[in-house]
Amino acid sequence: MWKSGAAAAALLAGTGAAWAEVPRVAADIAPVHGLVARVMQGLGAPQLVVPPGASPHGYAMRPSEARALDQADLVFWLGAPLTPWLQAPLEELAAEARRVELLETEGTLVLPFREGARFESHGHEDSGGHGAHDGHDGHDDHDGHESHDDHEGHEDHDNHDGHEGHADHEGAHGHDHAGADPHAWLLPQNAATWLDVIAAELSQADPGNAAAYKANAEAGKQEIADTVASVSAALEPFRAKPFIVFHDAYQYFEQGFDLNAAGAISLSDAAKPSPARIAEVRDAVAELEVACVFSEPQFNPGLVATVLEGTGAGTAVLDPLGAKLEPGPQFYPALLRDLGAAVAGCK
């Protein structure tokens, strides 16, 4: 049973649905929040737990964000590999809520961590991705958290997209990088899959609005497809050019748009790279005639300057979390366009 007082009692214009029928929903990061907002559009709005620009790792929730979890009927989160700190608050604050870990849902493509500073040229059919978590139907494990046992090895991945304290990490930081790369929202096919998952969960919670959730999900998938087509066209001149990213957060975007990343200054957890790794990346920039070295707004630009020094490579800024974008139903297509424009426009 959904918690009482879930929303205002007013009827929504044109839908005939009452806000009181719509479950209260929370989402962890802005890309997930955007997808949930798209499915709920016209019916309600989810609450965002980690605000744009904040670190998904080690984030200290404000009282309003903790309250959003405490009052939620449904929580959508990417999963423990990205935000291991969120597991305890979910257990404590959202104990009665249905919790959906998107990385564990059926149909999600999950890629393994990459270790090296330089990436091998890849045919995507050999990417090593785990096709779909075939044993999961997206519903069975979330309430009891049985599936969380698989993530114990990820608790040491301290700063996946986190931006505080990276300077304290040395290259030999002892992290175990086996397992899932959590940046799975950057693959458009995953986002489209999750729209269906979100619609199914909301429909189960709120059967009276099931048709609206399904219609919103279908419209959202079409918007993503249209955005992918336009971004792909814009990226065509860049597609064969090797480039370097600041931290290894983009292999899903590379796969989705058939891009040719040559390496990363830092690992996927964005820990401070060792001098040997920086030297290896500098060599790659020279040897491969790298077109661009991408920085990120949350990280030290000095490392990018070091890699660029004495080369003819260009530079631009990528932000996998879309910190400057407006949260809401159109966030995800805007994120794809923002990333595509940054890559295509790098000089």
Disulfide bonds with the S-S distance in Angstrom:
Cys292-Cys346 1.59
